[in-house]
Amino acid sequence: MKLSILIPVFNEQSTISEILNRVRASPFEKEIIAVNDGSTDGSRELLAQAENDGVIVIHHDRNQGKGAAIHSALARATGDIVIIQDADLEYDPRDYAQLVQPIAEGRVKIVYGSRFTGPKMAMFFWHMIANKMLTLMTNILYDAILSDMETCYKAFRADVIKGIPLRARRFDFEPEVTAKVLKRGHRIYEVPISYFGREYREGKKIGLKDAFVAVWTLLKYRFVD
């Protein structure tokens, strides 16, 4: 099965080359689609070099957000399985095998990589609390038993995610896509993944306001589509 690896990129000059190397090293047939989401730090130039090595690069003229970048990448994806990959080094492409296997075997259509069931480092305490509260809210509203709704590592059978109308432009992608797959009757299979959290001084972008947006997104999509 062919993988489509979707990588939103916004000002990740210090990590983008290394994460691309790690993704290339994964032993799967794959296409890598990186979306430069209005970067101003040199990421654009590094992605231009990667394009010469076979990476599909899409450019946004201005920063539109993670959800918008994923939307652009999905339009170009041709693989059987879609995996979301952040452009930092928090998530390890060596975990692709456990994300892909349940889908490849035909057991499930969606797999999430849980940071709370695998080895982890440097997750902020209040981020953990916010994640657990948002995940609990997801479970209550959508009758699920997830441990990590906000994880980046989400793998989908391509026809499933392409069949969902996604409207999120920023970090609200995570609650929106989760709400909509659960409302459609899909069950999400979780596997443990490793996690190497980074500090804000290293470029971490998600903040407290995104948690409030996530709450509203979960509530909204319980009643509308």
N, C-alpha and C positions, 0 to 999 in steps of 0.2 A: 504494500500500500504506500502511496505517495503522501508525504506530509507537506502542508503549507505552513511555514513558520512566519507569523506576523509580528513585526517588531516596530512599535511606535518609538520614535526617537525625538527627544527635545533636549537640546543642550547636554549631550552625553559624550563629549569629546574624549573624556578620560577613560571611558569604558567601552565605547562602541566597537572599536577594532578587536578587542579581546573577546567580547561576547560573540561577535561574528565568527571568530576563529573557533570558539567552543561549539557554536551551532554547526559549523561546517564539519567538525570532527564527529558529530553524532552519526552512527552507522545506519542511516536510513536514506532511502530515496526521498529527496526533498527539494522544495523550492523555498528560498528565503526572500521575503518581501519586507523591506524596511521603508518606513514612512518618515521622512524628515519633516517634522511638524513645526516648521518655522524656526529652526535652530539659528542661533546667532554666535555660536562659540567655536566654529570650526568643524562641527559634526557634518555639515553639508559636504565639505571638501573630503573628509574621510569616507563618506558614503560614495562620493564620486569615484574614489579609488576602488572601493568594494564592488562597484558596478562593473568594473573591468574584470572582476573575478566571478561574475555570474549572479551577483545579488541583484534582485529587482528593486529599484529605488524609485519611490514616489515622493514628490516635493509639494508641500503646502507652502504657499507664499507667506502665510502668517500662522502663528500658533493657534490651533483650534481645539486641542485637547486629545486625550488618549482615545476616547470613543470615536472621534472623527477620524483619527489615524487608522483605527481598526476597520472602520467602515470603508475607507479608501483601499486598504489592503485586501479586504474581503472581495472587493469587486475584481481584483486581479488574480485571486487564488484559484488554482486548478487542481489541488490535491484532494485526496479522499478524506484526510483528517486535517483539521485546522488546530494549531496550537498557538496560543498567545504567549509571547516572550518579551519581557521588559528588556530595555537596552542597558540596564545596569548589571551588576554581578550578583544580585541578591538571589537569583534563581539559577540552578545548575542544569544545563541541557543534558547532562548524563542521566537525569531523571526521566527523559522522554520515554525510555523503554517501559516503565511502569505506567505512564500515562496512556501510551498507545495500545498496550497489550489487550486490555479488556475490550477495546473497540475493535481491534483487528480480529479478535476471536468471536466477534458477533454477540457478545454478552450484554453490552450496553452501548449507548450512543454518545454519552457524555461522561467525561472523567475530570474531576478536580484534584489538584495536588494540595494536600493539607499540610500547612506549616506547623500545626499543633500536634500532629501525630508522628512527625519525623524530627531529626536532629536540627537544631536551630541556634542562632547566635544573634545577640544584639537587637532583639525586638523591644521597642520601647514599652514600658509597662502600660501607659495610657493608650497606646495604639492597640495593645493586646486586649485591654478592657473594651475599647470601642469595637474592635473586630468581633469579640465574643457577644457583645450586645446586639450588633447588627446581624450576626449569624443567628442568635436566638430569635430575634424579630422575624427573620426569614423563615425559620422553622415553624414559628407559631402561625404566621400568615399563610404559609404555603404547604403546611403539613409535611415538613422534611426533617431530616436528622443530620444536617451538615455540621461540620466542625470548623469550616473556614470558607465562608462565602466570598470574602474579599481577596482570596488568593489570586495572584496573576496567572498561575499555571492552570489553565482551563483548556481541555482538549475536546473537540466536537467532531462528530461525523459531519462532513462538509455540508451535506444536504440539509441537516438539521439547523445549523446556524444560519445558512443562507436563506432558509425559509422563514426566518423570524424578522419582523420589521424592527430594526434597531434605530432608536432616535437619540441615544445618549451621545454627547459630544465630549465629555470629560471623564472624570473618574466614576461618574454614575453609570458607566458601562457595566461594572461588576454587578450591582444590584439589579439593573434592568435585565441583563441577559439571564441572570439566575431566576428572577421572577417569571420571565416569559417562558423559559423551558419547563419550569415546574408547573405553570398554569396549563401548559400543553400536554401534561401527563408524563413527561419524561422524568425518569428517576436518575439522580446524579450519583455516580460511583466515586468514592474518594480513595486516594492512595497516599501514603506518606511521602513527603519530599523533604529535601534539605533546604535550609534557608539561612542566608548570610546577610542580615539586615545592615543597612548603612545609615550613617548619621546625616543630619540636615546639612552639615558643613561639607559633606561628600556629594550633595546634590539631591537628597531625598525631597520629594515634592508634595506628597499628599499631606493634608493638614486637617485641623479640627472642623473647618467649614465643610470639608468634603463628607464628614460623617453626617452632618445635618442634611446635606443633599441626598445622601444614601437613604436616610430615614424617609424622607419625602418620596423618593423614587420607589421604595418598597411599598409604601402605602398606596401610592398612585396606581401602580401597575397591578395591585390586587383587584382593582375595580375597572380599569381601562386597559386598552392594548395599544 
